[in-house]
Amino acid sequence: MSNGGSSNAFIRLSRFDTVLLATDGVFDNLTIDEIVSHLRKGPLLTGVRNLLTQIQSRMNNSSADTASKPDHATLIAYRASVANA
């Protein structure tokens, strides 16, 4: 199938799969494990709020043993609520 050099990629999500699109302001202040721990369980909105609270705290209170960089932190989170979303 040729469509002028561009391709479309589709990923079939399963129920409760979570997708996160985020700027470097998120990843410069939290590790992947920290991000996952906020978003993997419980209501998505609660996880996002807790994630943003921790990012803001890191930006305002830098320390030598944690990532911290003042920056804009923007994210979009989506969780599939039905199988094969």
Helices and strands as residue ranges (DSSP letters): E 18-22, H 24-27, H 32-39, H 44-60, E 75-79
